[in-house]
Amino acid sequence: MLNEWIDNVKSLPNNKAAGPSGISYEMLKNLNEDNQSFLHAFICVCMDLNNIPDKWKKAMIYPSSLT
């Protein structure tokens, strides 16, 4: 599962605004393998325990013109 996590992180687009956490995709992409492994394990534990931090449940959504 870690390899799938790393592949997904690598495929994230660049030059996107960070969300409420302030963590950008570029920051995630630049983590070394040990830190990727730690972050993946941490997120898995949160999901397994159904203990999702409130800030993870928030997003900033901006309307844009489709013209």
Secondary structure, DSSP 8 states (H G I E B T S, - for coil): -HHHHHHHHHTS-SS----TT---HHHHHT--HHHHHHHHHHHHHHHHTT---GGGG----------
